[in-house]
Amino acid sequence: MNRKYITTIIVIAFFLSPLFLNSYWVDVLNNIGIYAILALSLNFILGDTGLFHMGHAAFFAVGAYTTAILNTMYHIPIILLIPFSGITAAIFAYLVARPIIHLRGDYLLIVTIGIVEIVRIALINNIFGLTGGSNGIFGISRPNLLGLVIRRPEHFFYYIWIFLAISVFLFERLRNSRFGRALNYIKEDEVAAEGTGVNIARYKLIAFVIGAFWAGMVGNIYASKMTIISPESFTFWESVVYFCIVILGGSGSISGVILGSFLLIGLPEIFREFSQARMLAFGLAMIIMMIVRPQGLIPPPPRKYDVYMDKKFAEN
Amino acid sequence: MEFFFQQLTNGLAIGGIYALIALGYTMVYGVLKLINFAHGDLFTLGAYIGFTLLTSFSLVGKIGPLPTLFLFGLIIMGLVGIAGIILERVAYRPLRSADRLAAVVSALGASIVISNSIMLIYGARFQVYPHHLIPQITLNILGMKIPLLRIVMLLLSIILMIILYLFIQKTKIGTAIRATAIDHGAARLMGIDVNKIISYVFFIGPALGGAAGLMVGLYYGQLNFMMGWVYGLKAFIAAVIGGIGNIPGAMVGGILLGVIEALGAAYISTAWKDAIAFFVLIIILIVRPTGILGERVADKI
């Protein structure tokens, strides 16, 4: 009970924080929030299902660019585009993951890197004439929620973090569902899972699609927050950041991932003076964490199931 | 026709470089089943050490360009090889028994550490190799003017690869490396010191990568601390094309990828040059995942 009280107090204090912080730090928290949701969607693919995926920025990019293109060309309101960006990202994920889903871990890793690089090159080369090349797309409008235009960092804070709260709730439900258990089985022992009748190719593909759908929606939020997007935000190194947040925070653990986002995105902000050595410290932290604590800062809680005691059995 | 042969020789020269770097990847993968993400950065380290050596000592005037480069080449190979051994000791040995994901993350971390250390020491701007080290001779082959440097690079790569191949096939240590690649436990039972063999592999692979770095510096003339990333990834693709874990495969894959990339860039589009390599990778993994010459894998499930 004590833990729940403390968690509730922290959460309430956190949600009241925009009243006390200046806009710069609220924006930092917004940034952390976006990375956190992205990491949660990657966590579903990497942490819950065990798929080595380093191309998550590609799904993020598809969602963001879908929003940007449809909004600047056809003036469709941002809020309406949220599910649409998710769906485009999901379709994209299905198309690219379908041929490669059966590959072994290391190979899947390299192919996902290839995918994110191809997407980035396609964006820079202004594919179909839509993406604006290296300059990207600008002039994306703000989300308009029933008349309230979400413009200032404080507005975006609640927009992003409530979205995150909903995501956490949904991912937690998914994790504890039959589907989530199947994914856990695939992560632990693929061969046994297949032998027990879990169609691993199908489940892995669905995991990819759901993760991509979520990343696509975050792409929409990101596009409307920045109003300008360019291929520079969707490189392989961004994928590495999401990957590290999941692994270092605790793969498969939602609280671990959120803590990881705070540390990996928040700490460099605090240590801005050492910006030159920032990436170096990042790399060192990765090596040291893997040697010292490979399960991450907050490993996922072990799954507990009550054993059903049959009356007859209990009597004996 | 001339255009085609120009691009072909260009592709062969670059392919030789990819092959040298791919050899490092494939040897490490064969022995440790680990993709050494930091390998590309060791290649960059070789190029930068070459830069330092060439700009600090004006030996060129004293002994002449070729002996200088030969001497520096050996020094670079040695230094980068030692760096490879240190890398293995620090980042990979503690994780020998951990699962693959931890090793991958550690490899990524090592890659970031090495490339950023290079950036902190040498600066983020491009660095330029001294010009006119190699006489700019163009040979006249079949009526076409082909730069001598390309042919020399390709020959050097092939010579190094032949030396490596003979080493792996004919010597005792080479056989020990092959044995360790098949099964660590059985190799230990045969009296092979697996840790020492792994250190050997981490000396030879990066040494070849360092030599490739020197050659790239001479060929392209400019260096950037991020260049290891692109070369490393393409070399890995080359290793996969040939069959990862397979040394002749890495050689074939490297040269093949270099040629495909050069011809693709010339005839399709230069902007999509990097994407072509990834397309080739995806196609190979779908059509023939064990690579052209086949992957040397002990277990298959």
Interface residues (C-beta under 8 A of the other chain):
Chain A: F52 P99 I100 L103 G105 D106 Y107 L109 I110 V111 I113 G114 I115 E117 I118 I121 A122 I124 N125 V191 V240 F243 C244 I247 L248 S251 Q276 A277 M279 L280 F282 G283 L284 A285 M286 I287 M289 M290 I291 P294
Chain B: K33 I35 V90 A91 P94 L95 A98 D99 R100 L101 A102 A103 V104 V105 S106 L108 G109 A110 S111 I112 V113 N116 S117 L120 L233 F236 I237 V240 A271 W272 D274 A275 F278 F279 L281 I282 L285 I286 P289 I301
